[in-house]
Amino acid sequence: MRRGRLVAVAIVVAAACASAGKESGGGGPDGKQADASTDSGGGGTDSAVTVDGPMADAAPVAVTLSQNTNGTMIGSASSIACGNNTTGDTRENSWYRVFKLADHNIVGGLHVTAVTFGVQEASGSPQVQVKIGTYSGNITPPPATLDTGLITPLNAATFTVPNTVSTAATTVTVPISANVPALSQMIVEVFSPDFNNMGRYFYLGGNGGGESKPSYLRAPTCNETQPKTTTALGFPTSHLVITVAGTK
């Protein structure tokens, strides 16, 4: 198990829970026809003229936003979290990714329908929250630290993570609805509360397969009160898996 220690408790890249000490692995336009009676100018007869009606809205197009080279593979030692090394429980953690809609060729806004994230390890049926918002800070180039004061919340959903004690690492999909405005920077957070002395832990999964933009961790118990990139925290190969499905 690889560990990165910060003050009283540890930021952990976990190959296993601290208590167990084991590895786990457009539709086309719809024109309307209208008949108009017009005077032909000499004969006094009516003639039918075709008038184009309003164009119908284009059908929504399904999209998936990912910054992972491989958004489905979950490694056995790629999670990073603040945890209690004595009890094995994880403390409060928030994992983030920020998606600039323009980077994904989305110009008219995004309707979010679901968020998928990796689960490296979970025990005690921990409940987490998936949060969608917009981020008004500069992300070009990607900063080492985000400012949570620049987040505007849009929606949140609570999800009970299945235990992985006897199963392999996996991904889960959480239904959530949010309308992200055009030209926005969407921020996605997976929030796990403090499970200290509750016999629960949750390690969001990732891999070392590459990422186009960084992933972030905020861990206040480990004195990380603002989200930092996994690289800035000392774990450059922890590429956390968080993807977003929706329509544009």
C-alpha beads as a LAMMPS data file, in Angstrom:
LAMMPS data file: protein, C-alpha beads

248 atoms
246 bonds

1 atom types
1 bond types

-500.0 500.0 xlo xhi
-500.0 500.0 ylo yhi
-500.0 500.0 zlo zhi

Masses

1 110.0

Atoms # bond

1 1 1 0.000 0.000 0.000
2 1 1 1.432 3.337 -1.005
3 1 1 0.787 6.213 1.373
4 1 1 1.386 9.940 1.285
5 1 1 1.296 11.316 4.804
6 1 1 -0.026 14.765 5.658
7 1 1 -0.253 15.918 9.286
8 1 1 -2.404 13.884 11.667
9 1 1 -4.082 11.598 9.175
10 1 1 -2.926 10.301 5.845
11 1 1 -3.723 11.099 2.260
12 1 1 -3.675 7.561 0.949
13 1 1 -3.283 5.985 -2.446
14 1 1 -4.929 2.770 -1.416
15 1 1 -4.300 -0.692 -2.695
16 1 1 -6.510 -1.791 0.168
17 1 1 -8.398 -0.288 3.062
18 1 1 -6.243 0.798 5.965
19 1 1 -7.908 -1.619 8.345
20 1 1 -7.688 -4.670 6.074
21 1 1 -4.241 -4.164 4.597
22 1 1 -5.025 -6.194 1.505
23 1 1 -5.067 -5.432 -2.203
24 1 1 -8.241 -5.211 -4.292
25 1 1 -7.855 -4.899 -7.101
26 1 1 -30.172 16.160 -35.185
27 1 1 -33.222 15.474 -36.276
28 1 1 -33.884 17.199 -39.602
29 1 1 -36.009 20.353 -39.965
30 1 1 -39.773 19.942 -40.111
31 1 1 -41.240 22.509 -42.522
32 1 1 -44.939 23.392 -42.402
33 1 1 -46.914 24.132 -45.555
34 1 1 -49.452 26.933 -45.641
35 1 1 -51.756 27.815 -48.521
36 1 1 -52.150 31.513 -49.271
37 1 1 -54.671 32.943 -51.742
38 1 1 -53.162 35.671 -53.887
39 1 1 -54.503 37.696 -56.750
40 1 1 -52.750 36.805 -59.999
41 1 1 -53.019 40.439 -61.042
42 1 1 -55.227 40.184 -64.144
43 1 1 -57.200 36.999 -64.193
44 1 1 -58.596 37.358 -60.720
45 1 1 -57.885 33.711 -59.964
46 1 1 -56.412 32.374 -56.763
47 1 1 -53.133 30.441 -56.822
48 1 1 -51.633 28.268 -54.059
49 1 1 -48.321 29.501 -52.753
50 1 1 -46.081 27.387 -50.500
51 1 1 -44.885 29.262 -47.429
52 1 1 -42.080 27.809 -45.328
53 1 1 -43.007 27.412 -41.670
54 1 1 -40.684 27.705 -38.664
55 1 1 -37.836 25.257 -38.352
56 1 1 -38.308 22.604 -35.665
57 1 1 -35.722 22.359 -32.921
58 1 1 -32.936 19.872 -33.615
59 1 1 -33.236 16.605 -31.723
60 1 1 -30.980 16.286 -28.654
61 1 1 -27.654 14.561 -29.250
62 1 1 -26.290 12.202 -26.600
63 1 1 -22.766 12.976 -25.398
64 1 1 -20.329 11.615 -22.830
65 1 1 -17.725 13.915 -21.317
66 1 1 -14.527 12.266 -20.145
67 1 1 -11.000 13.457 -19.409
68 1 1 -9.647 9.934 -18.884
69 1 1 -7.828 8.083 -21.632
70 1 1 -9.587 4.993 -20.259
71 1 1 -12.802 5.887 -18.446
72 1 1 -13.798 2.352 -17.488
73 1 1 -10.626 0.735 -16.123
74 1 1 -10.210 0.996 -12.340
75 1 1 -6.781 0.205 -10.955
76 1 1 -6.028 -1.615 -7.731
77 1 1 -3.802 1.142 -6.318
78 1 1 -4.902 4.404 -7.933
79 1 1 -7.258 5.915 -5.373
80 1 1 -6.275 8.881 -3.253
81 1 1 -8.161 9.797 -0.073
82 1 1 -7.785 11.127 3.445
83 1 1 -8.167 8.270 5.896
84 1 1 -7.643 7.194 9.480
85 1 1 -4.771 4.731 9.541
86 1 1 -5.808 3.387 12.927
87 1 1 -9.458 2.540 12.243
88 1 1 -9.255 2.169 8.461
89 1 1 -12.196 4.556 8.010
90 1 1 -12.015 7.350 5.428
91 1 1 -12.493 10.942 6.517
92 1 1 -14.249 13.714 4.580
93 1 1 -13.159 13.719 0.927
94 1 1 -14.320 15.454 -2.244
95 1 1 -13.072 14.454 -5.687
96 1 1 -13.526 16.813 -8.656
97 1 1 -13.255 17.260 -12.376
98 1 1 -13.928 20.474 -14.304
99 1 1 -15.253 20.257 -17.873
100 1 1 -15.208 23.305 -20.148
101 1 1 -18.157 22.706 -22.460
102 1 1 -16.389 24.296 -25.429
103 1 1 -13.591 21.712 -25.128
104 1 1 -16.209 19.056 -25.916
105 1 1 -17.772 20.947 -28.846
106 1 1 -20.820 21.885 -26.789
107 1 1 -21.968 25.401 -27.646
108 1 1 -25.640 25.454 -26.658
109 1 1 -25.599 24.157 -23.103
110 1 1 -25.662 20.641 -21.671
111 1 1 -28.466 18.678 -20.043
112 1 1 -26.810 16.253 -17.624
113 1 1 -28.509 12.891 -17.122
114 1 1 -25.932 10.836 -15.189
115 1 1 -22.470 10.790 -13.640
116 1 1 -20.259 7.694 -13.621
117 1 1 -17.347 7.331 -11.221
118 1 1 -14.896 4.651 -10.235
119 1 1 -15.068 2.634 -7.021
120 1 1 -11.788 1.098 -5.990
121 1 1 -12.943 0.055 -2.538
122 1 1 -16.012 0.554 -0.371
123 1 1 -17.282 -1.014 2.834
124 1 1 -20.235 -0.362 5.106
125 1 1 -22.530 0.729 2.251
126 1 1 -21.233 4.312 2.386
127 1 1 -23.471 7.091 1.097
128 1 1 -21.902 9.765 -1.091
129 1 1 -23.240 12.795 -2.918
130 1 1 -22.759 13.638 -6.584
131 1 1 -22.885 17.393 -7.155
132 1 1 -23.125 19.350 -10.409
133 1 1 -22.283 23.041 -10.651
134 1 1 -20.532 25.683 -12.694
135 1 1 -17.052 27.028 -11.999
136 1 1 -16.206 30.650 -12.789
137 1 1 -12.464 30.497 -12.215
138 1 1 -9.764 30.367 -14.874
139 1 1 -8.915 26.800 -15.839
140 1 1 -6.621 27.546 -18.808
141 1 1 -4.029 26.344 -18.148
142 1 1 -5.433 23.994 -15.495
143 1 1 -4.587 25.385 -12.055
144 1 1 -2.995 23.307 -9.318
145 1 1 -5.708 24.484 -6.895
146 1 1 -9.397 25.274 -7.380
147 1 1 -11.395 27.834 -5.397
148 1 1 -14.648 26.382 -4.030
149 1 1 -15.933 29.942 -3.592
150 1 1 -16.242 30.143 -7.379
151 1 1 -18.662 27.205 -7.608
152 1 1 -22.360 27.799 -8.309
153 1 1 -24.391 24.666 -7.385
154 1 1 -26.950 23.299 -9.843
155 1 1 -28.077 19.962 -8.393
156 1 1 -27.033 17.072 -6.155
157 1 1 -27.963 13.409 -5.762
158 1 1 -27.275 10.960 -2.920
159 1 1 -26.062 7.460 -3.779
160 1 1 -25.277 4.364 -1.715
161 1 1 -22.040 2.837 -2.958
162 1 1 -22.049 -0.971 -3.155
163 1 1 -19.471 -2.800 -1.070
164 1 1 -16.437 -4.140 -2.909
165 1 1 -14.937 -6.231 -0.109
166 1 1 -15.445 -9.444 -2.053
167 1 1 -15.640 -7.985 -5.555
168 1 1 -13.289 -6.274 -7.950
169 1 1 -13.029 -2.523 -8.383
170 1 1 -15.792 -1.199 -10.596
171 1 1 -17.657 1.868 -11.847
172 1 1 -21.136 3.004 -10.835
173 1 1 -23.579 5.340 -12.569
174 1 1 -25.695 7.843 -10.654
175 1 1 -28.749 9.395 -12.357
176 1 1 -28.792 13.167 -11.876
177 1 1 -30.456 15.969 -13.813
178 1 1 -28.929 19.414 -14.341
179 1 1 -29.021 22.055 -17.046
180 1 1 -25.575 23.541 -17.541
181 1 1 -25.691 26.895 -19.354
182 1 1 -23.949 27.482 -22.658
183 1 1 -20.303 28.603 -22.532
184 1 1 -19.983 27.293 -18.961
185 1 1 -17.334 25.353 -17.104
186 1 1 -19.093 22.443 -15.436
187 1 1 -17.657 21.134 -12.187
188 1 1 -18.512 17.656 -10.888
189 1 1 -17.882 16.702 -7.271
190 1 1 -18.194 13.315 -5.584
191 1 1 -18.480 14.106 -1.884
192 1 1 -17.890 11.497 0.823
193 1 1 -18.604 12.535 4.434
194 1 1 -16.479 11.795 7.483
195 1 1 -16.788 8.086 8.306
196 1 1 -14.401 8.190 11.271
197 1 1 -15.214 5.479 13.828
198 1 1 -18.192 4.310 11.758
199 1 1 -16.613 1.201 10.231
200 1 1 -17.002 2.619 6.714
201 1 1 -14.659 3.639 3.966
202 1 1 -14.862 4.763 0.362
203 1 1 -12.032 5.138 -2.142
204 1 1 -13.033 6.665 -5.466
205 1 1 -11.353 4.709 -8.226
206 1 1 -8.952 5.785 -10.921
207 1 1 -6.113 4.504 -13.037
208 1 1 -2.737 5.548 -14.358
209 1 1 -3.762 5.383 -17.999
210 1 1 -3.631 9.093 -18.714
211 1 1 -5.893 12.142 -18.555
212 1 1 -6.389 15.241 -20.696
213 1 1 -7.138 17.478 -17.691
214 1 1 -6.283 16.971 -14.008
215 1 1 -8.475 15.516 -11.307
216 1 1 -8.658 17.146 -7.879
217 1 1 -9.049 16.173 -4.217
218 1 1 -10.221 18.272 -1.265
219 1 1 -9.598 16.684 2.145
220 1 1 -10.105 19.155 5.026
221 1 1 -9.171 16.679 7.776
222 1 1 -5.817 16.309 6.052
223 1 1 -5.437 20.115 5.926
224 1 1 -6.324 20.278 2.216
225 1 1 -9.185 22.772 2.434
226 1 1 -9.254 23.574 -1.287
227 1 1 -9.187 21.067 -4.165
228 1 1 -5.684 20.280 -5.407
229 1 1 -4.584 18.195 -8.349
230 1 1 -3.458 14.696 -7.552
231 1 1 -0.066 15.695 -8.956
232 1 1 0.201 18.641 -6.555
233 1 1 -0.624 16.248 -3.715
234 1 1 2.235 13.982 -4.763
235 1 1 0.329 11.294 -6.675
236 1 1 0.772 12.075 -10.395
237 1 1 -0.465 8.680 -11.612
238 1 1 -3.795 8.851 -9.759
239 1 1 -6.139 9.767 -12.610
240 1 1 -9.550 9.673 -10.968
241 1 1 -12.402 8.346 -13.117
242 1 1 -15.377 10.735 -13.281
243 1 1 -17.415 10.962 -16.497
244 1 1 -20.656 12.765 -17.359
245 1 1 -23.486 11.691 -19.663
246 1 1 -26.072 14.036 -21.106
247 1 1 -27.526 15.637 -24.212
248 1 1 -26.613 18.770 -26.108

Bonds

1 1 1 2
2 1 2 3
3 1 3 4
4 1 4 5
5 1 5 6
6 1 6 7
7 1 7 8
8 1 8 9
9 1 9 10
10 1 10 11
11 1 11 12
12 1 12 13
13 1 13 14
14 1 14 15
15 1 15 16
16 1 16 17
17 1 17 18
18 1 18 19
19 1 19 20
20 1 20 21
21 1 21 22
22 1 22 23
23 1 23 24
24 1 24 25
25 1 26 27
26 1 27 28
27 1 28 29
28 1 29 30
29 1 30 31
30 1 31 32
31 1 32 33
32 1 33 34
33 1 34 35
34 1 35 36
35 1 36 37
36 1 37 38
37 1 38 39
38 1 39 40
39 1 40 41
40 1 41 42
41 1 42 43
42 1 43 44
43 1 44 45
44 1 45 46
45 1 46 47
46 1 47 48
47 1 48 49
48 1 49 50
49 1 50 51
50 1 51 52
51 1 52 53
52 1 53 54
53 1 54 55
54 1 55 56
55 1 56 57
56 1 57 58
57 1 58 59
58 1 59 60
59 1 60 61
60 1 61 62
61 1 62 63
62 1 63 64
63 1 64 65
64 1 65 66
65 1 66 67
66 1 67 68
67 1 68 69
68 1 69 70
69 1 70 71
70 1 71 72
71 1 72 73
72 1 73 74
73 1 74 75
74 1 75 76
75 1 76 77
76 1 77 78
77 1 78 79
78 1 79 80
79 1 80 81
80 1 81 82
81 1 82 83
82 1 83 84
83 1 84 85
84 1 85 86
85 1 86 87
86 1 87 88
87 1 88 89
88 1 89 90
89 1 90 91
90 1 91 92
91 1 92 93
92 1 93 94
93 1 94 95
94 1 95 96
95 1 96 97
96 1 97 98
97 1 98 99
98 1 99 100
99 1 100 101
100 1 101 102
101 1 102 103
102 1 103 104
103 1 104 105
104 1 105 106
105 1 106 107
106 1 107 108
107 1 108 109
108 1 109 110
109 1 110 111
110 1 111 112
111 1 112 113
112 1 113 114
113 1 114 115
114 1 115 116
115 1 116 117
116 1 117 118
117 1 118 119
118 1 119 120
119 1 120 121
120 1 121 122
121 1 122 123
122 1 123 124
123 1 124 125
124 1 125 126
125 1 126 127
126 1 127 128
127 1 128 129
128 1 129 130
129 1 130 131
130 1 131 132
131 1 132 133
132 1 133 134
133 1 134 135
134 1 135 136
135 1 136 137
136 1 137 138
137 1 138 139
138 1 139 140
139 1 140 141
140 1 141 142
141 1 142 143
142 1 143 144
143 1 144 145
144 1 145 146
145 1 146 147
146 1 147 148
147 1 148 149
148 1 149 150
149 1 150 151
150 1 151 152
151 1 152 153
152 1 153 154
153 1 154 155
154 1 155 156
155 1 156 157
156 1 157 158
157 1 158 159
158 1 159 160
159 1 160 161
160 1 161 162
161 1 162 163
162 1 163 164
163 1 164 165
164 1 165 166
165 1 166 167
166 1 167 168
167 1 168 169
168 1 169 170
169 1 170 171
170 1 171 172
171 1 172 173
172 1 173 174
173 1 174 175
174 1 175 176
175 1 176 177
176 1 177 178
177 1 178 179
178 1 179 180
179 1 180 181
180 1 181 182
181 1 182 183
182 1 183 184
183 1 184 185
184 1 185 186
185 1 186 187
186 1 187 188
187 1 188 189
188 1 189 190
189 1 190 191
190 1 191 192
191 1 192 193
192 1 193 194
193 1 194 195
194 1 195 196
195 1 196 197
196 1 197 198
197 1 198 199
198 1 199 200
199 1 200 201
200 1 201 202
201 1 202 203
202 1 203 204
203 1 204 205
204 1 205 206
205 1 206 207
206 1 207 208
207 1 208 209
208 1 209 210
209 1 210 211
210 1 211 212
211 1 212 213
212 1 213 214
213 1 214 215
214 1 215 216
215 1 216 217
216 1 217 218
217 1 218 219
218 1 219 220
219 1 220 221
220 1 221 222
221 1 222 223
222 1 223 224
223 1 224 225
224 1 225 226
225 1 226 227
226 1 227 228
227 1 228 229
228 1 229 230
229 1 230 231
230 1 231 232
231 1 232 233
232 1 233 234
233 1 234 235
234 1 235 236
235 1 236 237
236 1 237 238
237 1 238 239
238 1 239 240
239 1 240 241
240 1 241 242
241 1 242 243
242 1 243 244
243 1 244 245
244 1 245 246
245 1 246 247
246 1 247 248
